[in-house]
Amino acid sequence: MLGGKVLVAQGGGPTAVINQSLVGVVLEARKFPQVTKIYGALHGVTGIINENFVDLTQETTRNLEHVASTPSSALLSTRDKPDDKYCMEMFEVLKAHGIRYFFYIGGNDSADTVRIVNQKATEAEYELRAIHIPKTIDNDLLVNDHCPGYGSAAKFVAQAFMGVNLDVKALSGVYIGVVMGRNAGFLTGAASIAQKYPEDGPHLIYLPERPFNVENYLSDIKSVYDKYGRCVIAVSEGIIDENGTPIIAKLTKDIERDSHGNIQLSGTGALGDLLASTIKDNLKIKRVRSDTFGYLQRSFMGCVSDLDQQEAREVGEKAAQFALWHNVDGSVTIHRTGSYSVDYRLSKLEDVAKYTKSMPDEFINKEGNNVTDAFKHYLMPLLGSNMPQAYKLRAPMVEKVLNK
């Protein structure tokens, strides 16, 4: 039995349920006698390098449960992407503190970090159990059917478009909502759940999995607007042209990049503004509006999927069990079974690390401007049991007297 301390950290963008995974690890690890202390690293891997730890062993169970239901990263986060040297420094810190169990909650880069740290421990013949716990609103982790955090973010997007649809129906016009998603359209596709009646929006959905063509975009909008007198559009921030160039990169001279070298897609309304002005200039529609959802999607209070919460808690618990019961390393992955149930398995870190998953072809319509019913069937259970519905009046028209 491997005795020692536990260290848990959170990396990447926050979610509405990431703290469920944190608390799942802490409370489950407390049950094992070989665990001497449970530490939390502040600001993810940055906190490990700087030895900024809090002693979660001394946190009350009651407060942990309150934290579990609170959005965003309770341990704070980081965008640092560790290289080989960085991971070696992390390992030295773990060894100095007698850490024998390392849990990192995050996306594919976090899985790769766990893989490298685990490799360093093996090379040094230091016994360490390292587990990656999945998290991302983008829903793009390989092997996983879906990821904790996605269901709640998808619920927010769906409900936001429900409200937008009702608004635009009342006053007419064109609306564009820009949704997060660099390489995968899962979150943008969630807007489709707002379409309850045939005439409802979003009427058009553009995803990064399909090239974005301005001429087709204008033609699509004209067709919808001529039919309904309005058009609601969901657009992924990561849409690209036929050459694979992000549309946002064509709009600004000063391209910002994040710490991973990726073009900065969020934090600006440039994409929505350009898409709106293109409609005004070419279709001469006056009432055109756009919004960039940005951070609102990630940690919105009061718009959380209960199923997402449950699964986020369980992946944390399973991570602790895999490490402490079974003495193994890897990435906890979610697999759908039956009409809706899931199984948690431990996958190889290299199978989850680095690369991302895209929307499968059967989830996107052949025109590339919407999602299919297969996607909606996939998504609906993940939104939880308390998804609201919009209704419309069904009263008959009264016969005109003066204007027959």
RAWO-V229854 format. One record per pair of residues at least 4 apart in sequence whose ideal C-beta (glycine too) atoms are under 8 Angstrom apart, sorted by the first residue. I is the first residue (numbers start at 1). J is the second residue. D is the distance in Angstrom with one decimal. If there is no record, write none. Layout:
# RAWO-V229854
i:j:d
I:J:D
I:J:D
This chain:
# RAWO-V229854
i:j:d
1:34:4.9
2:34:6.3
2:100:5.3
2:101:7.8
2:127:5.8
2:129:6.8
2:327:6.4
3:34:4.2
3:35:7.7
3:36:6.6
3:100:6.9
4:34:7.4
4:35:7.6
4:36:6.2
4:98:5.1
4:99:6.6
4:100:3.1
4:101:7.0
5:35:7.3
5:36:5.6
5:37:4.4
5:38:7.2
5:39:6.1
5:97:6.3
5:98:5.3
5:99:5.0
5:100:6.4
5:101:7.4
6:25:7.5
6:29:5.0
6:35:5.5
6:37:7.1
6:38:4.4
6:39:6.8
6:99:7.3
6:100:7.7
6:101:4.4
6:102:7.9
6:103:7.1
6:320:8.0
7:38:8.0
7:39:4.9
7:40:7.6
7:41:6.1
7:48:7.3
7:53:7.3
7:94:6.6
7:97:7.5
7:99:4.6
7:101:7.1
7:102:5.2
7:103:7.2
8:22:6.2
8:25:5.1
8:26:6.8
8:38:7.2
8:39:7.4
8:40:5.5
8:41:7.3
8:56:7.4
8:75:7.4
8:102:7.9
8:103:4.4
8:104:7.7
8:105:7.2
9:40:7.0
9:41:4.0
9:44:4.9
9:45:6.7
9:47:6.6
9:48:6.4
9:75:6.3
9:103:7.5
9:104:5.3
9:105:7.1
10:14:8.0
10:18:5.9
10:22:6.5
10:44:5.9
10:73:4.3
10:74:7.6
10:75:4.8
10:76:7.4
10:77:5.4
10:104:7.9
10:105:4.8
10:106:6.7
10:135:7.7
11:44:4.0
11:45:6.4
11:77:5.8
11:78:5.9
11:80:7.9
11:104:6.3
11:105:7.0
11:106:3.7
11:107:7.6
11:109:7.3
11:110:4.5
11:113:7.4
12:44:7.9
12:77:6.3
12:79:7.1
12:106:4.6
12:107:5.0
12:109:6.9
12:110:6.2
12:135:7.1
12:136:7.0
13:77:7.3
13:107:8.0
13:136:7.4
13:137:6.8
13:298:5.8
14:18:6.1
14:71:6.8
14:72:4.0
14:73:4.7
14:77:6.2
14:298:5.4
14:299:5.0
15:71:7.2
15:72:7.8
15:135:5.9
15:136:7.5
15:137:5.6
15:148:7.0
15:149:3.1
15:152:6.7
15:153:6.8
15:298:5.9
15:299:6.8
15:312:7.9
16:71:4.2
16:72:7.9
16:149:6.7
16:152:3.9
16:153:7.0
16:298:7.1
16:299:5.6
16:300:6.6
16:303:7.5
16:304:4.7
16:308:7.2
17:21:7.3
17:71:7.5
17:148:5.6
17:149:5.7
17:151:8.0
17:152:5.7
17:304:6.6
17:305:7.8
17:308:5.0
17:309:5.1
17:312:3.9
18:22:6.7
18:71:7.9
18:72:7.3
18:73:5.6
18:105:6.0
18:135:5.3
18:148:7.3
18:149:6.2
18:312:6.9
19:23:6.1
19:67:5.2
19:68:5.2
19:69:7.6
19:70:5.8
19:71:7.5
19:72:7.6
19:73:7.3
19:74:4.8
20:24:6.1
20:68:4.9
20:69:7.6
20:148:7.4
20:309:5.4
20:310:8.0
20:312:3.8
20:313:4.2
20:316:6.7
21:25:6.7
21:105:5.0
21:133:5.2
21:135:6.6
21:148:6.3
21:312:4.9
21:313:6.9
21:315:5.6
21:316:3.8
21:319:7.7
22:26:6.5
22:40:7.4
22:67:7.5
22:68:7.5
22:74:6.1
22:75:6.6
22:105:6.4
22:316:6.5
23:27:5.9
23:64:4.8
23:65:6.9
23:67:6.3
23:68:3.9
23:313:6.9
23:316:6.8
24:28:6.0
24:68:7.9
24:312:7.4
24:313:4.5
24:314:6.7
24:315:6.9
24:316:2.4
24:317:4.3
24:319:7.5
24:320:7.2
25:29:5.9
25:103:5.1
25:105:7.9
25:133:7.2
25:316:4.4
25:317:7.4
25:319:5.8
25:320:5.1
26:30:6.6
26:38:5.6
26:40:8.0
26:56:5.2
26:59:7.3
26:64:6.2
27:31:7.7
27:61:6.8
27:64:6.5
27:317:7.7
28:316:7.0
28:317:4.5
28:320:3.7
28:321:6.5
28:324:7.9
29:35:5.2
29:38:5.6
29:101:7.2
29:320:4.7
29:324:6.5
30:35:7.0
30:38:6.9
30:57:7.7
32:320:7.7
32:324:4.6
34:324:7.0
35:101:7.3
35:324:7.1
36:98:7.7
37:55:6.5
37:57:5.1
38:55:7.5
38:56:4.5
38:57:4.9
39:53:4.3
39:54:6.9
39:55:6.2
39:56:6.5
39:57:8.0
39:97:7.3
39:99:7.3
40:53:6.6
40:54:4.8
40:56:4.9
40:74:8.0
40:75:4.7
41:45:7.5
41:47:3.8
41:48:4.8
41:52:6.6
41:53:5.8
41:75:6.5
42:47:4.1
42:52:4.4
42:53:7.3
42:54:6.6
42:75:5.8
42:76:5.2
43:47:4.4
43:52:6.8
43:75:7.7
43:76:4.7
43:77:6.5
43:78:4.8
44:48:7.5
44:75:7.5
44:76:7.5
44:77:5.4
44:78:3.8
44:80:6.9
44:104:7.7
44:106:7.5
45:49:6.6
45:78:5.9
45:80:5.3
45:82:5.4
45:86:7.2
45:90:6.2
45:104:7.8
45:113:6.2
46:50:6.4
46:52:7.8
46:78:4.5
46:80:5.3
47:51:7.8
47:52:4.1
47:53:7.0
47:75:7.6
47:76:7.6
47:78:7.5
48:90:4.9
48:93:5.5
48:94:7.3
49:86:7.2
49:89:5.7
49:90:6.2
49:93:6.7
51:93:5.9
51:97:7.5
53:97:7.5
54:75:7.6
55:59:7.9
56:64:7.9
59:63:6.0
59:64:5.5
60:64:6.8
61:65:6.5
62:66:6.9
63:67:6.3
64:68:6.3
65:69:7.1
66:70:6.6
67:74:5.0
68:309:8.0
68:313:6.9
69:304:8.0
69:309:7.2
70:74:6.9
71:298:7.6
71:299:3.7
71:300:7.1
71:301:6.1
71:304:7.2
72:298:7.6
72:299:4.3
73:77:4.4
79:258:6.3
79:259:4.6
79:260:7.3
80:86:7.4
80:259:6.5
81:109:5.4
81:113:7.9
81:259:6.2
81:260:5.1
82:86:3.6
82:87:4.9
82:90:6.7
82:113:5.1
82:116:6.9
83:87:7.1
84:88:6.6
84:116:6.4
85:89:6.7
86:90:6.5
87:91:6.4
87:113:6.5
87:116:4.0
87:117:5.0
87:119:8.0
87:120:5.8
88:92:6.7
88:120:5.5
89:93:6.8
90:94:6.5
90:113:7.9
90:117:5.6
90:120:7.9
91:95:6.2
91:117:5.5
91:120:4.1
91:121:6.0
91:124:7.1
91:126:7.6
91:128:8.0
92:96:6.3
93:97:6.4
93:99:7.9
94:99:4.0
94:102:6.3
94:117:7.3
94:121:7.6
94:128:6.7
95:99:7.4
95:121:7.9
95:124:7.4
95:126:5.7
99:128:7.3
100:127:6.7
100:128:6.1
100:129:6.6
101:128:7.6
101:129:5.0
101:131:7.7
101:323:5.1
101:324:6.8
102:114:7.1
102:117:6.6
102:118:8.0
102:128:6.3
102:129:7.2
102:130:4.6
102:131:7.2
103:130:8.0
103:131:5.1
103:133:6.0
103:316:7.8
103:319:5.5
103:320:7.4
103:323:7.3
104:110:5.0
104:111:7.9
104:113:6.2
104:114:5.0
104:130:7.7
104:131:7.6
104:132:5.7
104:133:6.9
105:110:7.1
105:133:4.3
105:134:8.0
105:135:5.1
105:316:7.5
106:110:2.6
106:111:7.3
106:113:7.8
106:132:7.3
106:133:7.7
106:135:5.6
106:136:7.7
107:111:7.3
107:134:7.7
107:135:6.4
107:136:4.3
107:138:7.4
107:140:7.8
107:141:6.4
107:147:8.0
108:112:6.6
108:136:7.9
108:140:7.5
108:141:5.9
108:142:7.3
108:352:6.3
108:353:5.8
108:354:5.7
108:355:6.5
108:356:6.1
109:113:6.6
109:260:7.1
109:353:7.8
109:354:7.4
110:114:6.6
110:132:6.1
110:135:7.8
111:115:6.5
111:132:4.2
111:141:7.7
111:331:5.2
111:349:5.6
111:352:4.4
111:353:4.1
111:354:7.8
112:116:6.5
112:349:7.5
112:353:3.7
112:354:5.2
113:117:6.3
114:118:6.1
114:130:4.9
114:131:7.0
114:132:4.4
114:329:7.9
114:331:7.3
114:349:5.8
114:353:7.9
115:119:6.4
115:130:7.9
115:132:7.9
115:349:3.9
115:350:6.1
115:353:5.3
116:120:6.5
117:121:6.6
117:128:7.7
117:130:5.8
118:122:6.5
118:128:6.6
118:130:4.0
118:329:5.3
118:349:6.9
119:123:6.4
120:124:6.3
121:126:4.6
121:127:7.4
121:128:3.8
121:130:7.2
129:323:4.1
129:324:7.7
129:327:6.4
129:328:7.0
129:329:5.8
130:329:4.9
130:349:7.8
131:319:4.5
131:322:6.1
131:323:5.2
131:329:6.5
131:330:6.5
131:331:7.3
131:332:6.6
131:346:7.9
132:330:7.3
132:331:4.0
132:332:7.1
132:349:6.1
132:352:6.6
132:353:7.9
133:315:5.5
133:316:6.0
133:319:4.9
133:331:7.9
133:332:5.6
134:141:5.3
134:144:5.7
134:147:5.0
134:148:6.1
134:315:6.2
134:331:6.9
134:332:6.3
134:333:6.7
134:334:6.9
134:352:7.6
135:147:6.5
135:148:5.4
135:149:5.2
135:312:7.7
136:140:6.4
136:141:6.0
136:147:4.8
136:149:5.9
136:150:6.8
137:147:7.9
137:149:4.8
137:150:5.5
137:152:7.8
137:153:3.8
137:154:8.0
137:180:6.7
137:187:6.0
137:297:6.3
137:298:5.8
138:147:7.7
138:150:7.3
138:180:7.0
138:181:5.9
138:182:7.1
138:183:7.7
138:184:5.5
138:186:6.7
138:187:6.4
138:356:7.5
139:146:5.7
139:147:5.1
139:150:3.9
139:154:7.8
139:184:6.5
139:186:3.9
139:187:6.7
139:357:7.7
140:147:7.6
140:183:6.3
140:184:4.0
140:186:6.9
140:356:4.1
140:357:4.7
140:358:7.2
141:147:5.1
141:333:7.8
141:352:5.9
141:356:7.5
141:357:6.4
142:351:6.3
142:352:5.4
142:355:5.9
142:356:7.2
142:357:5.1
143:331:7.4
143:333:4.6
143:347:4.9
143:351:5.5
143:352:5.5
144:333:4.9
144:334:5.0
144:335:7.8
144:352:7.6
144:357:7.8
145:334:5.4
145:335:5.6
145:336:4.2
145:342:7.1
146:150:5.5
146:151:7.1
146:334:6.1
146:336:7.6
146:382:5.8
147:334:7.2
148:308:6.3
148:311:5.7
148:312:3.8
148:315:5.9
148:334:7.8
149:153:6.2
149:298:7.8
149:308:7.0
149:312:7.1
150:154:5.8
150:186:6.5
150:187:7.1
150:308:7.3
150:382:6.7
151:155:6.4
151:305:3.9
151:307:6.0
151:308:3.5
151:311:7.7
151:382:3.8
151:383:6.0
151:384:6.6
152:156:6.7
152:300:7.9
152:303:6.9
152:304:4.6
152:305:4.7
152:308:4.6
152:309:7.7
153:157:6.5
153:180:7.8
153:187:5.8
153:190:7.6
153:297:4.8
153:298:6.3
154:158:6.2
154:186:7.4
154:187:6.1
154:190:3.6
154:193:7.8
154:305:7.7
154:379:6.2
154:382:6.4
154:383:6.3
155:159:6.2
155:190:7.6
155:303:5.8
155:304:7.3
155:305:5.0
155:308:7.8
155:383:4.8
155:384:6.7
155:387:6.7
156:160:6.1
156:296:7.0
156:297:5.4
156:300:5.0
156:303:4.7
157:161:6.5
157:179:5.8
157:187:6.0
157:188:7.4
157:190:4.4
157:191:5.5
157:234:7.8
157:293:7.0
157:297:6.2
158:162:6.5
158:190:5.1
158:191:6.5
158:192:7.9
158:193:3.9
158:194:5.7
158:383:6.6
158:387:7.4
159:163:6.8
159:194:7.8
159:303:6.3
159:387:8.0
159:388:6.6
160:164:6.3
160:177:7.0
160:191:7.9
160:293:6.9
160:296:7.9
161:165:5.9
161:177:6.4
161:191:4.3
161:193:7.8
161:194:3.8
161:201:6.8
161:202:5.7
161:232:6.9
161:234:6.5
162:166:6.8
162:193:7.9
162:194:4.4
162:388:7.3
162:390:5.1
163:167:6.3
164:168:6.1
164:175:5.5
164:177:6.4
164:194:7.6
164:201:7.2
164:232:6.1
165:169:6.2
165:194:5.2
165:195:7.6
165:200:5.3
165:201:4.5
165:202:7.3
165:232:5.5
165:390:7.3
166:170:6.6
166:390:6.1
167:171:6.9
167:175:7.7
168:172:6.8
168:173:5.9
168:174:7.8
168:175:5.0
168:201:6.6
168:230:5.1
168:232:5.5
169:200:7.8
169:230:6.5
171:287:7.3
172:229:5.3
172:230:4.8
172:287:6.7
173:230:6.0
173:285:7.2
173:286:7.8
173:287:3.2
173:288:6.4
173:289:6.7
174:221:6.5
174:225:6.7
174:230:7.0
174:231:4.7
174:232:7.8
174:233:7.1
174:276:7.6
174:279:5.7
174:285:5.6
174:287:6.9
174:288:4.5
174:289:7.4
175:201:7.5
175:231:7.5
175:232:5.0
175:233:6.7
175:288:7.8
175:289:5.3
175:290:7.3
175:291:7.8
176:233:4.7
176:235:6.0
176:272:5.4
176:275:5.3
176:276:5.8
176:288:7.6
176:289:7.2
176:290:4.0
176:291:7.5
177:191:6.8
177:202:7.6
177:232:7.7
177:233:7.0
177:234:5.3
177:235:7.0
177:272:7.9
177:290:7.4
177:291:5.5
177:293:6.4
178:235:5.2
178:236:7.7
178:237:5.5
178:269:7.6
178:271:5.4
178:272:4.6
178:275:8.0
178:290:6.7
178:291:7.0
178:292:4.4
178:293:6.5
179:187:5.5
179:188:4.2
179:190:7.9
179:191:6.8
179:234:6.0
179:235:6.9
179:236:5.9
179:237:6.7
179:293:5.4
179:297:7.0
180:187:5.6
180:188:7.9
180:236:7.8
180:237:5.8
180:265:7.8
180:266:6.6
180:293:6.7
180:294:7.5
180:297:5.6
180:298:7.9
181:185:5.6
181:186:6.9
181:187:4.9
181:188:5.2
181:207:7.5
181:208:6.3
181:236:4.2
181:237:6.2
181:238:5.3
182:208:6.9
182:237:7.1
182:238:4.2
182:262:6.8
182:265:6.0
183:208:5.7
183:238:5.9
183:356:5.1
183:358:6.5
184:208:6.8
184:209:7.3
184:238:7.9
184:356:6.2
184:357:6.4
184:358:5.3
184:359:6.0
185:189:5.2
185:205:7.7
185:207:2.9
185:208:5.7
185:209:5.5
185:236:5.1
185:238:8.0
185:358:7.7
185:359:4.8
185:364:7.5
185:371:7.9
186:190:7.2
186:359:6.0
187:236:7.6
187:297:6.9
188:205:6.2
188:206:7.5
188:207:5.8
188:234:5.2
188:235:6.8
188:236:4.1
189:205:6.3
189:207:6.6
189:234:7.9
189:359:6.7
189:363:6.8
189:371:4.5
189:375:5.5
189:379:7.2
190:379:6.1
191:202:4.7
191:205:6.2
191:234:3.7
192:202:6.5
192:205:6.2
192:234:7.7
192:370:7.1
192:371:4.8
192:375:6.9
192:376:5.9
192:379:8.0
193:376:6.6
193:379:6.7
193:380:7.2
193:383:6.9
193:387:7.7
194:200:6.5
194:201:6.7
194:202:6.4
194:390:7.7
195:200:4.4
195:201:6.6
195:202:6.6
196:200:5.6
196:389:6.7
196:390:5.9
197:392:6.6
199:228:5.6
200:232:8.0
201:230:7.5
201:231:7.1
201:232:2.6
201:233:7.6
202:232:4.6
202:233:6.1
202:234:4.4
202:370:8.0
203:224:4.4
203:228:7.3
203:231:5.3
203:232:5.7
203:233:7.0
203:370:8.0
204:220:5.3
204:221:6.9
204:224:6.5
204:231:6.9
204:232:7.8
204:233:4.7
204:234:7.4
204:369:5.0
204:370:6.4
205:233:7.5
205:234:4.7
205:235:7.8
205:369:6.6
205:370:4.8
205:371:5.8
206:210:7.3
206:212:5.8
206:217:7.3
206:233:7.3
206:234:7.3
206:235:4.8
206:236:6.4
206:239:5.4
206:368:7.7
206:369:6.3
207:236:5.2
207:239:7.2
207:359:6.2
207:364:6.4
207:368:7.6
207:371:7.8
208:236:5.0
208:238:3.9
208:239:5.6
208:240:5.9
208:358:7.8
209:358:5.2
209:359:5.0
209:364:6.1
210:364:6.5
210:368:3.6
210:369:8.0
211:240:6.3
211:241:6.0
211:242:4.5
211:368:7.6
212:217:6.8
212:239:4.3
212:240:6.4
212:241:6.1
212:247:5.7
213:217:6.5
213:241:7.6
213:242:7.1
214:218:6.4
214:278:6.5
215:219:6.3
216:220:6.1
216:369:7.4
217:221:6.6
217:275:7.6
217:278:7.5
218:222:6.3
218:278:7.1
218:279:7.1
218:282:5.4
218:283:6.3
219:223:6.5
220:224:6.6
220:367:7.8
220:369:5.3
221:225:5.8
221:231:5.2
221:233:7.2
221:279:6.1
221:283:6.5
222:226:6.0
222:283:5.9
223:227:6.6
224:228:6.1
224:230:7.9
224:231:4.3
225:229:6.7
225:230:6.8
225:231:4.9
225:283:7.3
225:285:6.6
233:275:7.8
235:239:6.1
235:271:7.2
235:272:7.5
235:275:6.5
237:248:7.0
237:265:4.3
237:266:6.4
237:271:6.3
237:292:7.6
238:246:6.4
238:265:6.0
239:246:7.3
239:247:5.0
239:271:7.9
240:244:5.3
240:245:6.1
240:246:5.5
240:247:6.6
241:245:5.1
241:247:6.3
241:250:7.4
245:249:5.6
245:250:6.6
246:250:7.8
246:263:5.5
246:265:6.9
247:251:7.1
247:271:6.4
247:274:7.8
248:252:7.2
248:263:6.8
248:265:5.8
248:268:7.7
248:270:6.3
248:271:4.9
249:255:5.8
249:263:5.6
251:270:5.0
251:271:6.7
251:274:5.1
252:268:7.8
252:270:5.9
255:263:5.8
255:264:7.5
256:263:7.5
256:264:3.8
256:267:7.9
257:261:5.6
257:262:6.2
257:263:6.0
257:264:6.1
258:262:5.1
258:264:5.6
264:268:7.7
265:271:7.9
266:292:7.6
266:294:5.6
266:295:7.7
267:294:7.0
268:292:7.2
269:273:5.4
269:290:6.9
269:291:7.8
269:292:4.7
270:274:6.2
271:275:6.3
271:292:7.2
272:276:6.1
272:290:3.2
272:291:6.5
272:292:5.2
273:277:6.2
273:290:6.3
274:278:6.3
275:279:7.0
275:290:6.4
276:280:6.6
276:288:4.7
276:289:6.8
276:290:4.4
277:281:5.9
278:282:6.1
279:283:5.2
279:285:5.7
279:288:5.0
280:284:7.2
280:285:6.4
280:286:7.2
280:288:5.3
293:297:5.1
295:299:7.3
296:300:5.8
300:304:7.9
304:308:6.6
304:309:6.1
304:384:7.8
305:309:6.8
305:382:6.4
305:383:5.5
305:384:3.5
306:310:6.5
306:384:4.3
306:385:5.8
306:386:6.3
307:311:6.3
307:381:6.7
307:382:6.2
307:383:7.6
307:384:4.5
307:385:7.1
308:312:6.1
308:382:6.7
308:384:6.5
309:313:6.5
310:314:6.4
311:315:6.4
311:334:6.6
311:342:6.6
312:316:7.0
313:317:6.4
314:318:6.0
314:344:6.4
315:319:6.3
315:332:4.9
315:334:6.9
315:344:6.3
316:320:6.9
317:321:6.4
318:322:6.2
318:332:5.3
318:344:4.4
319:323:6.5
319:332:5.0
320:324:5.6
321:325:4.9
321:326:7.1
322:326:5.3
322:328:5.6
322:330:6.9
322:332:6.8
322:346:5.0
323:327:7.2
323:328:7.0
323:329:7.7
326:346:7.9
328:346:6.2
329:349:7.0
330:346:4.1
330:347:5.8
330:348:6.0
330:349:5.9
331:346:7.1
331:347:5.1
331:348:7.3
331:349:5.3
331:351:7.4
331:352:4.3
331:353:7.8
332:344:5.8
332:345:7.6
332:346:6.2
332:347:7.8
333:344:7.2
333:345:5.4
333:346:7.4
333:347:4.5
333:352:6.8
334:342:5.3
334:343:7.9
334:344:6.3
335:342:6.4
335:343:4.8
335:344:7.6
335:345:5.9
336:340:7.2
336:341:7.4
336:342:5.8
337:341:5.0
337:342:6.4
337:343:5.3
340:381:4.2
347:351:5.1
347:352:5.9
348:352:7.5
349:353:5.6
359:363:4.7
359:364:5.9
359:371:8.0
359:375:7.4
360:364:8.0
362:372:6.5
362:374:5.0
362:375:7.9
363:371:5.8
363:372:5.8
363:374:5.9
363:375:3.8
363:378:6.9
364:368:6.4
364:370:7.7
364:371:6.1
364:372:6.7
364:375:7.6
365:369:6.8
365:370:4.7
365:371:6.7
365:372:5.6
371:375:4.2
371:376:6.9
372:376:7.6
373:377:6.2
374:378:6.5
375:379:6.2
376:380:6.1
378:382:7.9
379:383:6.7
383:387:4.8
400:404:5.4
